[in-house]
């Protein structure tokens, strides 16, 4: 995934799994600019991701895994 970080601050990644579980990843301190993040299709179904930075949420990204 390619994403643009508009603010300086701590960046997190929430991944909502098809079984209603949630995984949290912390990327630490991020500065403005384009970032690349790898996503692995480890479970079939619909995955929804969110990238908040300094408590400002990103758009939701939906990934359907077959």
Secondary structure, DSSP 8 states (H G I E B T S, - for coil): -EEEE-S-EEEEEEEE-TTS-EEEEEEEEE-SEEEE------SSEEEEEE--BTTB----EEEEE-
